Every structure is written in C-alpha cells, then in structure tokens.
C-alpha cells in the first residue's frame, strides 16, 4: 500500500498529489491529511476515480484508506 502524505499542504495540492499517485492504478493507498477540506476533497476525488474510501481521525489528522 502506497502512502501519500498531504499534511501541511493547502488545497488543491493534496488532491493533485493523490491524483498523481492514483495514476499508478494500484489496488490501495493510504492518504494522510490534516485538514477537513483536504479530507473531503480527497475522498470525493478518489470515489469519482473508482476507489472506496474509509477514514480514521486522530488528534486532528486523518488517515484515508482508498481501495479498488
């Protein structure tokens, strides 16, 4: 599972990094984010790209798991 660390980045950078990683068409990814807007945008983009997303929150940070 490839990890994409978007913490500390402002939109649209987290989605751009996620889009570049998803181009590899792997079965699963872990995306780390620290902003609610980034979380929501990453999940929406990934679902449009055909991935199912689950998210865990911990101390203001999010771990988003994307699976085909």
C-alpha positions as CSV (number, residue, x, y, z in Angstrom):
1,X,0.0,0.0,0.0
2,X,1.5,3.3,-1.1
3,X,1.3,6.2,1.4
4,X,0.6,9.7,0.3
5,X,1.4,12.4,2.9
6,X,-0.5,15.6,2.2
7,X,-0.2,17.0,5.7
8,X,0.7,20.7,5.8
9,X,-0.4,21.3,2.2
10,X,-3.1,23.7,1.1
11,X,-5.8,22.9,-1.5
12,X,-5.5,21.9,-4.2
13,X,-2.1,20.3,-3.6
14,X,-3.5,17.3,-1.6
15,X,-5.8,16.4,-4.4
16,X,-3.1,16.9,-7.0
17,X,-0.7,14.6,-5.1
18,X,-3.5,12.0,-4.8
19,X,-4.3,12.2,-8.5
20,X,-0.7,11.6,-9.5
21,X,-0.5,8.6,-7.2
22,X,-3.7,7.1,-8.4
23,X,-2.4,7.2,-12.0
24,X,-0.3,4.2,-11.0
25,X,-3.6,2.3,-10.7
26,X,-2.7,0.3,-7.6
27,X,-5.3,-1.5,-5.6
28,X,-5.0,0.5,-2.4
29,X,-3.5,3.7,-1.0
30,X,-3.1,5.4,2.4
31,X,-3.5,9.1,2.3
32,X,-2.5,11.3,5.3
33,X,-4.2,14.7,5.7
34,X,-4.5,17.3,8.4
35,X,-7.4,19.5,7.1
36,X,-11.1,18.7,6.9
37,X,-11.3,20.3,3.4
38,X,-8.4,18.1,2.2
39,X,-10.0,15.0,3.6
40,X,-13.3,15.7,1.9
41,X,-11.8,16.7,-1.4
42,X,-9.5,13.6,-1.5
43,X,-12.4,11.3,-0.6
44,X,-14.6,12.8,-3.3
45,X,-11.9,12.7,-6.0
46,X,-10.9,9.1,-5.2
47,X,-14.5,7.9,-5.2
48,X,-15.0,9.5,-8.6
49,X,-11.9,7.7,-9.7
50,X,-13.4,4.3,-8.7
51,X,-12.0,3.9,-5.2
52,X,-13.9,3.2,-2.0
53,X,-12.7,5.4,0.9
54,X,-12.7,4.9,4.6
55,X,-11.3,7.5,7.0
56,X,-9.9,7.4,10.6
57,X,-9.5,10.6,12.6
58,X,-6.9,11.0,15.3
59,X,-5.9,14.3,17.0
60,X,-6.9,16.4,14.1
61,X,-5.2,14.2,11.5
62,X,-6.9,11.9,9.1
63,X,-5.8,8.5,7.6
64,X,-7.8,7.8,4.5
65,X,-7.7,4.3,3.1
66,X,-8.5,4.0,-0.6
67,X,-9.3,0.6,-2.1
68,X,-10.5,-0.5,-5.5
